[in-house]
């Protein structure tokens, strides 16, 4: 655990800001009363940023550099593996370099393409969206879960797929607490390290064949998507597990260990980038979709930014540390987020709308663990 975190998460839980109450409900009506035009003014200013500068909201030159670099490292690491057939420790090093490339691609390219944010040509976004499949995750299902099961229902228990903790983790005060979860702030990081393995081997298949969400049960998936599901999984497991053993003669145990380490890197990195934006101790968990007067207020109440003044964090995390802007402008390429975040901060301050942020990612992780500590506590509130 990060040094210093235990001292902070041992603070007495305060659940008042997490569940509906008279005070929290005034967030919406109060903001509307003090500045009823805030959502319109904010959106107009965000739109004007592009129109005034005659700038496209899609990928700029720096984004195409990121795309080229990420794909080059991904391909180059595998070419080096098969061209050099290095000894065990160098094999693992190159294998893990590929894991870093996968993490970079998922956060920086696949996520943006999923939102059609890279190009105004949909086929370009579609092609780049297959990065998910190359990394073992079904791109079609991820798109459904992310759009219908997150963007449309942020922090809503039973609807927001990002709050799915498989009864191991409790992310919302509206979910019943289980005894094991009193320790969730301790074991959460280990669980996060296994999330990408979960998607590869279980989650995608569950969503296709044993759906739990209502919108998945009502969706009739095209036959070609079933074909892509199985073909994508077969391709991924072949080049990640089978070929190193068959073509390079590596020990199955060595390859399996490298595979596990890869997923621990991908799973932990991606989970922390996302979890620190919605499930922290300062964000709100609405009781219903209609609780706020505007979807803009819903976003501000349920979302937090972090490290917005760090170009390095923004570059590595695909701009997802500028998360309020991402939810306000999901079809905009993330390389524009820093400038848009400045507009968001200034407008929110002008209208007296609370803007949640943490100065560093380390601080955001700490406050995520504080929330997990609170939600796992015996005196935390459960849904009735």
C-alpha positions as CSV (number, residue, x, y, z in Angstrom):
1,X,0.0,0.0,0.0
2,X,1.2,3.5,-0.8
3,X,3.0,5.0,2.3
4,X,0.7,7.3,4.3
5,X,-2.6,6.0,2.9
6,X,-3.5,3.9,6.0
7,X,-3.3,6.9,8.2
8,X,-5.8,8.8,6.0
9,X,-8.3,6.0,5.3
10,X,-8.5,5.3,9.1
11,X,-10.4,8.5,9.4
12,X,-14.0,8.2,10.7
13,X,-16.4,7.6,7.8
14,X,-18.7,10.4,6.9
15,X,-21.4,9.1,4.6
16,X,-23.5,12.3,4.4
17,X,-22.0,13.3,1.0
18,X,-22.5,9.9,-0.6
19,X,-26.2,9.3,-0.3
20,X,-29.3,11.5,-1.1
21,X,-30.1,14.0,1.6
22,X,-31.7,17.4,2.0
23,X,-28.3,19.0,1.9
24,X,-27.0,17.1,-1.2
25,X,-30.2,17.6,-3.1
26,X,-29.8,21.3,-2.7
27,X,-26.7,21.0,-4.8
28,X,-28.9,20.9,-7.9
29,X,-31.6,23.4,-7.0
30,X,-29.1,25.8,-5.5
31,X,-26.8,25.8,-8.5
32,X,-29.7,26.3,-10.8
33,X,-31.1,29.2,-8.7
34,X,-27.8,31.0,-8.6
35,X,-27.0,30.4,-12.3
36,X,-29.8,28.9,-14.3
37,X,-27.8,29.4,-17.5
38,X,-24.6,27.7,-16.3
39,X,-25.0,24.6,-18.5
40,X,-25.8,26.7,-21.6
41,X,-23.0,29.2,-20.9
42,X,-20.5,26.4,-20.3
43,X,-21.4,24.5,-23.4
44,X,-21.3,27.6,-25.5
45,X,-17.8,28.5,-24.2
46,X,-16.6,25.0,-24.9
47,X,-18.0,25.1,-28.5
48,X,-16.5,28.6,-29.0
49,X,-13.1,27.3,-28.2
50,X,-13.1,25.4,-31.4
51,X,-15.0,27.8,-33.6
52,X,-13.0,30.9,-32.6
53,X,-9.7,29.2,-33.3
54,X,-11.1,27.4,-36.4
55,X,-9.9,24.2,-34.8
56,X,-11.1,20.6,-35.3
57,X,-12.3,18.8,-32.1
58,X,-10.8,15.6,-33.5
59,X,-7.2,14.4,-33.4
60,X,-4.4,16.9,-33.9
61,X,-0.8,16.3,-34.9
62,X,0.2,15.3,-31.3
63,X,-2.5,12.7,-31.2
64,X,-1.3,11.1,-34.4
65,X,2.2,11.0,-33.0
66,X,0.8,9.1,-30.0
67,X,-1.1,6.7,-32.2
68,X,2.0,6.0,-34.3
69,X,4.2,5.6,-31.2
70,X,1.9,3.3,-29.4
71,X,1.4,1.0,-32.4
72,X,5.1,1.0,-33.2
73,X,6.0,-0.1,-29.7
74,X,3.3,-2.8,-29.7
75,X,4.4,-4.2,-33.0
76,X,8.1,-3.7,-32.4
77,X,8.2,-5.6,-29.1
78,X,6.7,-8.6,-30.7
79,X,8.9,-8.4,-33.8
80,X,11.9,-8.3,-31.4
81,X,10.6,-11.3,-29.5
82,X,10.4,-13.5,-32.6
83,X,13.4,-12.1,-34.4
84,X,15.8,-12.3,-31.5
85,X,14.3,-15.2,-29.4
86,X,16.0,-13.8,-26.3
87,X,16.7,-15.7,-23.1
88,X,14.2,-15.9,-20.3
89,X,14.7,-12.6,-18.5
90,X,15.0,-10.6,-21.8
91,X,11.9,-12.4,-23.1
92,X,9.9,-11.3,-20.0
93,X,11.2,-7.8,-20.4
94,X,10.1,-7.5,-24.0
95,X,6.8,-9.2,-23.1
96,X,6.2,-6.6,-20.4
97,X,7.2,-3.8,-22.8
98,X,4.3,-5.1,-24.9
99,X,2.1,-4.9,-21.8
100,X,3.0,-1.2,-21.3
101,X,2.2,-0.6,-25.0
102,X,-1.2,-2.3,-24.6
103,X,-2.0,-0.1,-21.5
104,X,-0.9,3.0,-23.4
105,X,-3.1,2.1,-26.4
106,X,-6.1,1.2,-24.4
107,X,-6.1,4.5,-22.5
108,X,-4.9,6.8,-25.3
109,X,-6.2,5.4,-28.6
110,X,-8.9,2.7,-28.0
111,X,-10.9,4.9,-25.6
112,X,-10.9,7.9,-27.9
113,X,-11.8,5.8,-30.9
114,X,-14.6,4.2,-28.9
115,X,-16.1,7.7,-28.7
116,X,-15.5,8.5,-32.4
117,X,-13.2,11.2,-31.1
118,X,-10.1,10.6,-33.3
119,X,-11.5,11.2,-36.7
120,X,-14.7,12.6,-38.3
121,X,-14.5,9.5,-40.6
122,X,-16.3,6.8,-38.6
123,X,-14.4,4.0,-40.4
124,X,-11.1,5.3,-39.0
125,X,-12.4,5.2,-35.5
126,X,-13.8,1.8,-36.1
127,X,-10.5,0.5,-37.3
128,X,-8.6,1.9,-34.3
129,X,-11.3,0.6,-31.9
130,X,-10.1,-2.9,-32.7
131,X,-7.2,-2.1,-30.5
132,X,-9.5,-3.5,-27.7
133,X,-9.7,-6.8,-29.5
134,X,-5.9,-6.9,-30.1
135,X,-5.6,-6.5,-26.3
136,X,-8.0,-9.3,-25.6
137,X,-11.1,-7.2,-24.8
138,X,-14.2,-7.3,-27.1
139,X,-14.5,-3.8,-28.6
140,X,-18.2,-4.1,-29.4
141,X,-19.2,-5.1,-25.8
142,X,-16.9,-2.5,-24.2
143,X,-18.5,0.2,-26.3
144,X,-22.0,-0.8,-25.1
145,X,-21.0,-1.1,-21.5
146,X,-19.1,2.2,-21.6
147,X,-21.8,4.3,-23.3
148,X,-25.1,2.8,-22.1
149,X,-23.7,1.5,-18.8
150,X,-21.6,4.4,-17.7
151,X,-21.9,7.7,-19.6
152,X,-25.7,7.7,-19.4
153,X,-25.9,6.8,-15.7
154,X,-22.8,8.0,-13.8
155,X,-22.6,6.6,-10.2
156,X,-26.1,5.1,-10.3
157,X,-26.3,1.9,-8.4
158,X,-27.6,-1.0,-10.6
159,X,-27.1,1.0,-13.8
160,X,-23.5,2.2,-13.9
161,X,-21.4,-0.7,-15.0
162,X,-18.3,0.9,-13.6
163,X,-19.8,0.3,-10.1
164,X,-19.8,-3.5,-10.7
165,X,-17.7,-5.0,-7.9
166,X,-18.8,-8.6,-8.3
167,X,-19.8,-8.6,-4.6
168,X,-16.1,-8.4,-3.8
169,X,-15.9,-4.6,-3.8
170,X,-18.6,-2.1,-2.7
171,X,-18.5,1.1,-4.7
172,X,-21.8,2.7,-3.8
173,X,-23.7,3.3,-0.5
174,X,-26.8,2.0,-2.2
175,X,-25.4,-1.5,-2.4
176,X,-25.7,-3.9,0.6
177,X,-22.5,-4.3,2.6
178,X,-20.9,-7.7,3.0
179,X,-18.6,-8.6,5.9
180,X,-15.5,-9.2,3.7
181,X,-15.8,-5.7,2.4
182,X,-14.5,-4.2,5.7
183,X,-11.1,-5.0,4.3
184,X,-11.7,-3.9,0.7
185,X,-9.5,-0.8,1.0
186,X,-6.6,-3.3,1.6
187,X,-7.3,-5.9,-1.1
188,X,-8.8,-3.6,-3.8
189,X,-5.5,-3.0,-5.6
190,X,-5.0,-6.7,-6.0
191,X,-8.5,-7.1,-7.3
192,X,-7.9,-4.3,-9.8
193,X,-4.8,-6.1,-11.0
194,X,-7.0,-9.0,-12.1
195,X,-9.7,-6.9,-13.9
196,X,-8.3,-7.3,-17.4
197,X,-8.0,-11.1,-17.0
198,X,-11.6,-11.0,-15.9
199,X,-12.6,-9.2,-19.2
200,X,-10.6,-11.6,-21.3
201,X,-11.8,-14.8,-19.9
202,X,-15.2,-14.1,-18.2
203,X,-16.8,-10.7,-18.5
204,X,-17.2,-10.5,-22.2
205,X,-18.7,-13.9,-22.5
206,X,-21.1,-13.2,-19.5
207,X,-22.3,-10.0,-21.2
208,X,-23.0,-11.8,-24.5
209,X,-24.5,-15.0,-23.1
210,X,-25.6,-14.4,-19.5
211,X,-26.4,-10.6,-19.3
212,X,-27.3,-9.0,-16.1
213,X,-28.1,-5.5,-17.2
214,X,-31.5,-4.8,-18.7
215,X,-30.2,-3.0,-21.7
216,X,-28.0,-6.0,-22.5
217,X,-30.9,-8.4,-22.2
218,X,-32.9,-6.2,-24.6
219,X,-30.1,-6.0,-27.2
220,X,-30.0,-8.4,-30.1
221,X,-26.3,-8.6,-31.0
222,X,-25.5,-9.0,-34.7
223,X,-24.2,-12.4,-35.7
224,X,-20.9,-10.9,-36.9
225,X,-20.2,-9.6,-33.4
226,X,-20.3,-13.2,-32.0
227,X,-17.8,-14.1,-34.7
228,X,-15.5,-11.2,-33.8
229,X,-15.8,-12.1,-30.1
230,X,-14.5,-15.6,-30.7
231,X,-12.0,-14.7,-33.4
232,X,-10.6,-11.9,-31.3
233,X,-10.1,-14.0,-28.2
234,X,-8.5,-16.8,-30.3
235,X,-6.1,-14.3,-31.9
236,X,-5.2,-12.8,-28.6
237,X,-4.6,-16.1,-26.8
238,X,-2.7,-17.4,-29.8
239,X,-0.1,-14.6,-30.0
240,X,0.1,-14.1,-26.2
241,X,0.3,-17.7,-25.0
242,X,0.6,-20.3,-27.8
243,X,3.1,-18.9,-30.3
244,X,5.8,-18.2,-27.7
245,X,5.7,-21.8,-26.6
246,X,5.4,-23.3,-30.1
247,X,7.7,-21.1,-32.1
248,X,10.2,-19.9,-29.5
249,X,10.2,-23.0,-27.4
250,X,9.7,-21.1,-24.2
251,X,8.5,-22.8,-21.1
252,X,4.7,-22.7,-20.6
253,X,5.3,-21.7,-17.0
254,X,7.5,-18.8,-18.1
255,X,5.0,-17.6,-20.7
256,X,2.1,-18.0,-18.2
257,X,4.0,-15.9,-15.6
258,X,4.7,-13.2,-18.2
259,X,1.0,-13.3,-19.2
260,X,-0.1,-12.8,-15.6
261,X,2.3,-10.0,-15.0
262,X,1.1,-8.3,-18.2
263,X,-2.5,-8.4,-17.0
264,X,-1.5,-7.1,-13.6
265,X,0.1,-4.1,-15.3
266,X,-2.9,-3.5,-17.6
267,X,-5.6,-4.2,-15.1
268,X,-4.1,-2.1,-12.2
269,X,-3.2,0.9,-14.4
270,X,-6.5,1.1,-16.3
271,X,-8.6,0.5,-13.1
272,X,-6.9,3.3,-11.2
273,X,-7.1,5.8,-14.0
274,X,-10.9,5.3,-14.1
275,X,-11.8,4.6,-10.5
276,X,-10.1,7.8,-9.2
277,X,-12.5,9.9,-11.3
278,X,-15.9,8.8,-9.9
279,X,-15.4,6.7,-6.8
280,X,-13.7,9.0,-4.4
281,X,-14.9,10.3,-1.0
282,X,-15.9,13.7,-2.5
283,X,-18.1,12.5,-5.3
284,X,-21.8,11.9,-5.1
285,X,-24.0,8.8,-5.7
286,X,-27.4,9.9,-6.9
287,X,-30.6,7.9,-6.2
288,X,-32.0,8.4,-9.7
289,X,-31.3,9.8,-13.1
290,X,-33.7,12.7,-12.6
291,X,-32.2,13.9,-9.4
292,X,-30.5,16.9,-11.0
293,X,-31.9,19.7,-13.1
294,X,-29.4,19.2,-15.8
295,X,-27.0,16.4,-16.9
296,X,-24.2,19.0,-16.5
297,X,-24.8,19.2,-12.8
298,X,-24.9,15.4,-12.6
299,X,-21.5,15.3,-14.1
300,X,-20.0,17.9,-11.8
301,X,-21.5,16.1,-8.7
302,X,-20.3,12.6,-9.6
303,X,-17.0,13.3,-11.3
304,X,-13.6,14.5,-10.1
305,X,-10.4,15.5,-12.0
306,X,-6.8,15.0,-10.8
307,X,-3.3,16.1,-11.8
308,X,-4.7,18.5,-14.4
309,X,-1.5,20.6,-14.3
310,X,0.7,17.5,-15.0
311,X,1.3,17.1,-18.8
312,X,3.0,13.8,-18.1
313,X,-0.1,12.3,-16.3
314,X,-2.4,13.6,-19.0
315,X,-0.1,12.2,-21.8
316,X,0.1,8.7,-20.2
317,X,-3.5,8.5,-19.0
318,X,-5.1,9.6,-22.3
319,X,-6.4,12.8,-20.8
320,X,-8.7,10.9,-18.6
321,X,-7.5,12.8,-15.6
322,X,-9.5,15.7,-17.2
323,X,-12.5,13.6,-16.6
324,X,-15.2,16.3,-16.2
325,X,-14.4,17.6,-19.7
326,X,-14.4,14.0,-21.0
327,X,-18.0,13.6,-19.9
328,X,-19.0,17.0,-21.1
329,X,-17.3,16.5,-24.5
330,X,-17.0,12.7,-25.1
331,X,-16.6,13.1,-28.9
332,X,-13.6,15.5,-28.5
333,X,-10.1,14.1,-28.8
334,X,-8.3,14.1,-25.4
335,X,-5.4,16.2,-26.6
336,X,-7.7,19.2,-26.4
337,X,-8.8,18.5,-22.8
338,X,-6.2,20.7,-20.9
339,X,-7.4,23.8,-22.6
340,X,-11.1,22.9,-22.2
341,X,-10.5,22.1,-18.5
342,X,-9.4,25.7,-17.9
343,X,-12.7,26.8,-19.4
344,X,-14.6,24.4,-17.1
345,X,-12.7,25.6,-14.0
346,X,-13.3,29.3,-14.7
347,X,-16.9,28.9,-15.6
348,X,-17.7,26.7,-12.6
349,X,-16.0,29.3,-10.3
350,X,-17.9,32.1,-11.9
351,X,-21.3,30.4,-11.3
352,X,-20.4,29.0,-7.9
353,X,-20.7,25.3,-9.1
354,X,-18.5,22.9,-7.1
355,X,-15.6,21.6,-9.1
356,X,-13.9,18.5,-7.7
357,X,-10.2,17.8,-8.2
358,X,-7.1,16.4,-6.6
359,X,-3.7,17.9,-7.3
360,X,-2.0,14.6,-7.9
361,X,-2.9,11.1,-9.0
362,X,-1.4,9.8,-5.7
363,X,-3.9,12.0,-3.8
364,X,-6.8,10.8,-6.0
365,X,-5.8,7.1,-5.3
366,X,-5.7,7.9,-1.5
367,X,-9.2,9.4,-1.6
368,X,-10.5,6.5,-3.6
369,X,-9.2,4.2,-0.8
370,X,-10.8,6.4,1.8
371,X,-14.1,5.9,0.1
372,X,-13.6,2.1,0.0
373,X,-12.8,2.2,3.7
374,X,-16.0,4.2,4.4
375,X,-18.2,1.9,2.3
376,X,-16.7,-1.2,3.9
377,X,-17.3,0.1,7.5
378,X,-19.9,-1.6,9.6
379,X,-21.6,1.8,10.3
380,X,-21.9,2.7,6.6
381,X,-25.3,3.0,5.1
382,X,-26.8,0.3,2.9
383,X,-29.7,0.3,0.5
384,X,-33.0,-0.7,2.0
